[in-house]
């Protein structure tokens, strides 16, 4: 079997306290070329998703006094 495409989705819920939470989700699909290593592609996708989740979390944190 030849792997042609890989899709990974991740979601995380952060407890903000005071009965509030923040859920962030990110996903990515990559086309795998004939000589690409699927494990390397997976690691690259996961790294990009981690960056995206971190940016979404930081962008949506409540501000002091909000």
Phi and psi restraints in degrees (range 20) as a CNS / XPLOR table:
assign (resid 1 and name C) (resid 2 and name N)
       (resid 2 and name CA) (resid 2 and name C) 1.0 -104.3 20.0 2
assign (resid 2 and name N) (resid 2 and name CA)
       (resid 2 and name C) (resid 3 and name N) 1.0 127.0 20.0 2
assign (resid 2 and name C) (resid 3 and name N)
       (resid 3 and name CA) (resid 3 and name C) 1.0 -83.1 20.0 2
assign (resid 3 and name N) (resid 3 and name CA)
       (resid 3 and name C) (resid 4 and name N) 1.0 124.1 20.0 2
assign (resid 3 and name C) (resid 4 and name N)
       (resid 4 and name CA) (resid 4 and name C) 1.0 -110.5 20.0 2
assign (resid 4 and name N) (resid 4 and name CA)
       (resid 4 and name C) (resid 5 and name N) 1.0 -23.3 20.0 2
assign (resid 4 and name C) (resid 5 and name N)
       (resid 5 and name CA) (resid 5 and name C) 1.0 -149.4 20.0 2
assign (resid 5 and name N) (resid 5 and name CA)
       (resid 5 and name C) (resid 6 and name N) 1.0 145.2 20.0 2
assign (resid 5 and name C) (resid 6 and name N)
       (resid 6 and name CA) (resid 6 and name C) 1.0 -131.8 20.0 2
assign (resid 6 and name N) (resid 6 and name CA)
       (resid 6 and name C) (resid 7 and name N) 1.0 131.9 20.0 2
assign (resid 6 and name C) (resid 7 and name N)
       (resid 7 and name CA) (resid 7 and name C) 1.0 -125.8 20.0 2
assign (resid 7 and name N) (resid 7 and name CA)
       (resid 7 and name C) (resid 8 and name N) 1.0 131.1 20.0 2
assign (resid 7 and name C) (resid 8 and name N)
       (resid 8 and name CA) (resid 8 and name C) 1.0 -132.5 20.0 2
assign (resid 8 and name N) (resid 8 and name CA)
       (resid 8 and name C) (resid 9 and name N) 1.0 134.0 20.0 2
assign (resid 8 and name C) (resid 9 and name N)
       (resid 9 and name CA) (resid 9 and name C) 1.0 -128.6 20.0 2
assign (resid 9 and name N) (resid 9 and name CA)
       (resid 9 and name C) (resid 10 and name N) 1.0 141.0 20.0 2
assign (resid 9 and name C) (resid 10 and name N)
       (resid 10 and name CA) (resid 10 and name C) 1.0 -137.0 20.0 2
assign (resid 10 and name N) (resid 10 and name CA)
       (resid 10 and name C) (resid 11 and name N) 1.0 141.4 20.0 2
assign (resid 10 and name C) (resid 11 and name N)
       (resid 11 and name CA) (resid 11 and name C) 1.0 -133.9 20.0 2
assign (resid 11 and name N) (resid 11 and name CA)
       (resid 11 and name C) (resid 12 and name N) 1.0 152.4 20.0 2
assign (resid 11 and name C) (resid 12 and name N)
       (resid 12 and name CA) (resid 12 and name C) 1.0 -146.2 20.0 2
assign (resid 12 and name N) (resid 12 and name CA)
       (resid 12 and name C) (resid 13 and name N) 1.0 139.6 20.0 2
assign (resid 12 and name C) (resid 13 and name N)
       (resid 13 and name CA) (resid 13 and name C) 1.0 -111.7 20.0 2
assign (resid 13 and name N) (resid 13 and name CA)
       (resid 13 and name C) (resid 14 and name N) 1.0 127.2 20.0 2
assign (resid 13 and name C) (resid 14 and name N)
       (resid 14 and name CA) (resid 14 and name C) 1.0 -107.2 20.0 2
assign (resid 14 and name N) (resid 14 and name CA)
       (resid 14 and name C) (resid 15 and name N) 1.0 132.9 20.0 2
assign (resid 14 and name C) (resid 15 and name N)
       (resid 15 and name CA) (resid 15 and name C) 1.0 -82.2 20.0 2
assign (resid 15 and name N) (resid 15 and name CA)
       (resid 15 and name C) (resid 16 and name N) 1.0 120.4 20.0 2
assign (resid 15 and name C) (resid 16 and name N)
       (resid 16 and name CA) (resid 16 and name C) 1.0 -96.6 20.0 2
assign (resid 16 and name N) (resid 16 and name CA)
       (resid 16 and name C) (resid 17 and name N) 1.0 -2.4 20.0 2
assign (resid 16 and name C) (resid 17 and name N)
       (resid 17 and name CA) (resid 17 and name C) 1.0 85.8 20.0 2
assign (resid 17 and name N) (resid 17 and name CA)
       (resid 17 and name C) (resid 18 and name N) 1.0 171.5 20.0 2
assign (resid 17 and name C) (resid 18 and name N)
       (resid 18 and name CA) (resid 18 and name C) 1.0 51.6 20.0 2
assign (resid 18 and name N) (resid 18 and name CA)
       (resid 18 and name C) (resid 19 and name N) 1.0 39.2 20.0 2
assign (resid 18 and name C) (resid 19 and name N)
       (resid 19 and name CA) (resid 19 and name C) 1.0 61.2 20.0 2
assign (resid 19 and name N) (resid 19 and name CA)
       (resid 19 and name C) (resid 20 and name N) 1.0 27.8 20.0 2
assign (resid 19 and name C) (resid 20 and name N)
       (resid 20 and name CA) (resid 20 and name C) 1.0 -118.4 20.0 2
assign (resid 20 and name N) (resid 20 and name CA)
       (resid 20 and name C) (resid 21 and name N) 1.0 149.2 20.0 2
assign (resid 20 and name C) (resid 21 and name N)
       (resid 21 and name CA) (resid 21 and name C) 1.0 -142.7 20.0 2
assign (resid 21 and name N) (resid 21 and name CA)
       (resid 21 and name C) (resid 22 and name N) 1.0 162.2 20.0 2
assign (resid 21 and name C) (resid 22 and name N)
       (resid 22 and name CA) (resid 22 and name C) 1.0 -128.5 20.0 2
assign (resid 22 and name N) (resid 22 and name CA)
       (resid 22 and name C) (resid 23 and name N) 1.0 122.7 20.0 2
assign (resid 22 and name C) (resid 23 and name N)
       (resid 23 and name CA) (resid 23 and name C) 1.0 -108.7 20.0 2
assign (resid 23 and name N) (resid 23 and name CA)
       (resid 23 and name C) (resid 24 and name N) 1.0 125.4 20.0 2
assign (resid 23 and name C) (resid 24 and name N)
       (resid 24 and name CA) (resid 24 and name C) 1.0 -119.8 20.0 2
assign (resid 24 and name N) (resid 24 and name CA)
       (resid 24 and name C) (resid 25 and name N) 1.0 143.1 20.0 2
assign (resid 24 and name C) (resid 25 and name N)
       (resid 25 and name CA) (resid 25 and name C) 1.0 -133.2 20.0 2
assign (resid 25 and name N) (resid 25 and name CA)
       (resid 25 and name C) (resid 26 and name N) 1.0 147.2 20.0 2
assign (resid 25 and name C) (resid 26 and name N)
       (resid 26 and name CA) (resid 26 and name C) 1.0 -150.3 20.0 2
assign (resid 26 and name N) (resid 26 and name CA)
       (resid 26 and name C) (resid 27 and name N) 1.0 149.5 20.0 2
assign (resid 26 and name C) (resid 27 and name N)
       (resid 27 and name CA) (resid 27 and name C) 1.0 -151.3 20.0 2
assign (resid 27 and name N) (resid 27 and name CA)
       (resid 27 and name C) (resid 28 and name N) 1.0 159.7 20.0 2
assign (resid 27 and name C) (resid 28 and name N)
       (resid 28 and name CA) (resid 28 and name C) 1.0 -153.7 20.0 2
assign (resid 28 and name N) (resid 28 and name CA)
       (resid 28 and name C) (resid 29 and name N) 1.0 144.8 20.0 2
assign (resid 28 and name C) (resid 29 and name N)
       (resid 29 and name CA) (resid 29 and name C) 1.0 -122.0 20.0 2
assign (resid 29 and name N) (resid 29 and name CA)
       (resid 29 and name C) (resid 30 and name N) 1.0 133.5 20.0 2
assign (resid 29 and name C) (resid 30 and name N)
       (resid 30 and name CA) (resid 30 and name C) 1.0 -126.5 20.0 2
assign (resid 30 and name N) (resid 30 and name CA)
       (resid 30 and name C) (resid 31 and name N) 1.0 140.1 20.0 2
assign (resid 30 and name C) (resid 31 and name N)
       (resid 31 and name CA) (resid 31 and name C) 1.0 -86.6 20.0 2
assign (resid 31 and name N) (resid 31 and name CA)
       (resid 31 and name C) (resid 32 and name N) 1.0 134.1 20.0 2
assign (resid 31 and name C) (resid 32 and name N)
       (resid 32 and name CA) (resid 32 and name C) 1.0 -103.4 20.0 2
assign (resid 32 and name N) (resid 32 and name CA)
       (resid 32 and name C) (resid 33 and name N) 1.0 121.0 20.0 2
assign (resid 32 and name C) (resid 33 and name N)
       (resid 33 and name CA) (resid 33 and name C) 1.0 -73.5 20.0 2
assign (resid 33 and name N) (resid 33 and name CA)
       (resid 33 and name C) (resid 34 and name N) 1.0 164.9 20.0 2
assign (resid 33 and name C) (resid 34 and name N)
       (resid 34 and name CA) (resid 34 and name C) 1.0 -55.0 20.0 2
assign (resid 34 and name N) (resid 34 and name CA)
       (resid 34 and name C) (resid 35 and name N) 1.0 -39.5 20.0 2
assign (resid 34 and name C) (resid 35 and name N)
       (resid 35 and name CA) (resid 35 and name C) 1.0 -104.6 20.0 2
assign (resid 35 and name N) (resid 35 and name CA)
       (resid 35 and name C) (resid 36 and name N) 1.0 10.0 20.0 2
assign (resid 35 and name C) (resid 36 and name N)
       (resid 36 and name CA) (resid 36 and name C) 1.0 -71.8 20.0 2
assign (resid 36 and name N) (resid 36 and name CA)
       (resid 36 and name C) (resid 37 and name N) 1.0 146.0 20.0 2
assign (resid 36 and name C) (resid 37 and name N)
       (resid 37 and name CA) (resid 37 and name C) 1.0 -87.3 20.0 2
assign (resid 37 and name N) (resid 37 and name CA)
       (resid 37 and name C) (resid 38 and name N) 1.0 116.1 20.0 2
assign (resid 37 and name C) (resid 38 and name N)
       (resid 38 and name CA) (resid 38 and name C) 1.0 -56.3 20.0 2
assign (resid 38 and name N) (resid 38 and name CA)
       (resid 38 and name C) (resid 39 and name N) 1.0 -33.9 20.0 2
assign (resid 38 and name C) (resid 39 and name N)
       (resid 39 and name CA) (resid 39 and name C) 1.0 -66.2 20.0 2
assign (resid 39 and name N) (resid 39 and name CA)
       (resid 39 and name C) (resid 40 and name N) 1.0 -39.4 20.0 2
assign (resid 39 and name C) (resid 40 and name N)
       (resid 40 and name CA) (resid 40 and name C) 1.0 -66.8 20.0 2
assign (resid 40 and name N) (resid 40 and name CA)
       (resid 40 and name C) (resid 41 and name N) 1.0 -40.6 20.0 2
assign (resid 40 and name C) (resid 41 and name N)
       (resid 41 and name CA) (resid 41 and name C) 1.0 -61.5 20.0 2
assign (resid 41 and name N) (resid 41 and name CA)
       (resid 41 and name C) (resid 42 and name N) 1.0 -44.1 20.0 2
assign (resid 41 and name C) (resid 42 and name N)
       (resid 42 and name CA) (resid 42 and name C) 1.0 -59.3 20.0 2
assign (resid 42 and name N) (resid 42 and name CA)
       (resid 42 and name C) (resid 43 and name N) 1.0 -45.4 20.0 2
assign (resid 42 and name C) (resid 43 and name N)
       (resid 43 and name CA) (resid 43 and name C) 1.0 -64.4 20.0 2
assign (resid 43 and name N) (resid 43 and name CA)
       (resid 43 and name C) (resid 44 and name N) 1.0 -38.6 20.0 2
assign (resid 43 and name C) (resid 44 and name N)
       (resid 44 and name CA) (resid 44 and name C) 1.0 -64.5 20.0 2
assign (resid 44 and name N) (resid 44 and name CA)
       (resid 44 and name C) (resid 45 and name N) 1.0 -43.1 20.0 2
assign (resid 44 and name C) (resid 45 and name N)
       (resid 45 and name CA) (resid 45 and name C) 1.0 -62.2 20.0 2
assign (resid 45 and name N) (resid 45 and name CA)
       (resid 45 and name C) (resid 46 and name N) 1.0 -47.6 20.0 2
assign (resid 45 and name C) (resid 46 and name N)
       (resid 46 and name CA) (resid 46 and name C) 1.0 -61.8 20.0 2
assign (resid 46 and name N) (resid 46 and name CA)
       (resid 46 and name C) (resid 47 and name N) 1.0 -37.7 20.0 2
assign (resid 46 and name C) (resid 47 and name N)
       (resid 47 and name CA) (resid 47 and name C) 1.0 -63.3 20.0 2
assign (resid 47 and name N) (resid 47 and name CA)
       (resid 47 and name C) (resid 48 and name N) 1.0 -44.1 20.0 2
assign (resid 47 and name C) (resid 48 and name N)
       (resid 48 and name CA) (resid 48 and name C) 1.0 -65.0 20.0 2
assign (resid 48 and name N) (resid 48 and name CA)
       (resid 48 and name C) (resid 49 and name N) 1.0 -39.4 20.0 2
assign (resid 48 and name C) (resid 49 and name N)
       (resid 49 and name CA) (resid 49 and name C) 1.0 -65.1 20.0 2
assign (resid 49 and name N) (resid 49 and name CA)
       (resid 49 and name C) (resid 50 and name N) 1.0 -42.2 20.0 2
assign (resid 49 and name C) (resid 50 and name N)
       (resid 50 and name CA) (resid 50 and name C) 1.0 -58.5 20.0 2
assign (resid 50 and name N) (resid 50 and name CA)
       (resid 50 and name C) (resid 51 and name N) 1.0 -43.9 20.0 2
assign (resid 50 and name C) (resid 51 and name N)
       (resid 51 and name CA) (resid 51 and name C) 1.0 -61.7 20.0 2
assign (resid 51 and name N) (resid 51 and name CA)
       (resid 51 and name C) (resid 52 and name N) 1.0 -43.1 20.0 2
assign (resid 51 and name C) (resid 52 and name N)
       (resid 52 and name CA) (resid 52 and name C) 1.0 -64.7 20.0 2
assign (resid 52 and name N) (resid 52 and name CA)
       (resid 52 and name C) (resid 53 and name N) 1.0 -44.1 20.0 2
assign (resid 52 and name C) (resid 53 and name N)
       (resid 53 and name CA) (resid 53 and name C) 1.0 -62.9 20.0 2
assign (resid 53 and name N) (resid 53 and name CA)
       (resid 53 and name C) (resid 54 and name N) 1.0 -42.4 20.0 2
assign (resid 53 and name C) (resid 54 and name N)
       (resid 54 and name CA) (resid 54 and name C) 1.0 -63.1 20.0 2
assign (resid 54 and name N) (resid 54 and name CA)
       (resid 54 and name C) (resid 55 and name N) 1.0 -44.4 20.0 2
assign (resid 54 and name C) (resid 55 and name N)
       (resid 55 and name CA) (resid 55 and name C) 1.0 -64.8 20.0 2
assign (resid 55 and name N) (resid 55 and name CA)
       (resid 55 and name C) (resid 56 and name N) 1.0 -41.1 20.0 2
assign (resid 55 and name C) (resid 56 and name N)
       (resid 56 and name CA) (resid 56 and name C) 1.0 -65.4 20.0 2
assign (resid 56 and name N) (resid 56 and name CA)
       (resid 56 and name C) (resid 57 and name N) 1.0 -40.4 20.0 2
assign (resid 56 and name C) (resid 57 and name N)
       (resid 57 and name CA) (resid 57 and name C) 1.0 -62.1 20.0 2
assign (resid 57 and name N) (resid 57 and name CA)
       (resid 57 and name C) (resid 58 and name N) 1.0 -50.1 20.0 2
assign (resid 57 and name C) (resid 58 and name N)
       (resid 58 and name CA) (resid 58 and name C) 1.0 -63.6 20.0 2
assign (resid 58 and name N) (resid 58 and name CA)
       (resid 58 and name C) (resid 59 and name N) 1.0 -36.9 20.0 2
assign (resid 58 and name C) (resid 59 and name N)
       (resid 59 and name CA) (resid 59 and name C) 1.0 -71.7 20.0 2
assign (resid 59 and name N) (resid 59 and name CA)
       (resid 59 and name C) (resid 60 and name N) 1.0 -21.1 20.0 2
assign (resid 59 and name C) (resid 60 and name N)
       (resid 60 and name CA) (resid 60 and name C) 1.0 -112.0 20.0 2
assign (resid 60 and name N) (resid 60 and name CA)
       (resid 60 and name C) (resid 61 and name N) 1.0 8.3 20.0 2
assign (resid 60 and name C) (resid 61 and name N)
       (resid 61 and name CA) (resid 61 and name C) 1.0 -65.8 20.0 2
assign (resid 61 and name N) (resid 61 and name CA)
       (resid 61 and name C) (resid 62 and name N) 1.0 139.5 20.0 2
assign (resid 61 and name C) (resid 62 and name N)
       (resid 62 and name CA) (resid 62 and name C) 1.0 -67.7 20.0 2
assign (resid 62 and name N) (resid 62 and name CA)
       (resid 62 and name C) (resid 63 and name N) 1.0 141.5 20.0 2
assign (resid 62 and name C) (resid 63 and name N)
       (resid 63 and name CA) (resid 63 and name C) 1.0 -80.8 20.0 2
assign (resid 63 and name N) (resid 63 and name CA)
       (resid 63 and name C) (resid 64 and name N) 1.0 153.6 20.0 2
assign (resid 63 and name C) (resid 64 and name N)
       (resid 64 and name CA) (resid 64 and name C) 1.0 -57.9 20.0 2
assign (resid 64 and name N) (resid 64 and name CA)
       (resid 64 and name C) (resid 65 and name N) 1.0 130.9 20.0 2
assign (resid 64 and name C) (resid 65 and name N)
       (resid 65 and name CA) (resid 65 and name C) 1.0 87.4 20.0 2
assign (resid 65 and name N) (resid 65 and name CA)
       (resid 65 and name C) (resid 66 and name N) 1.0 -2.4 20.0 2
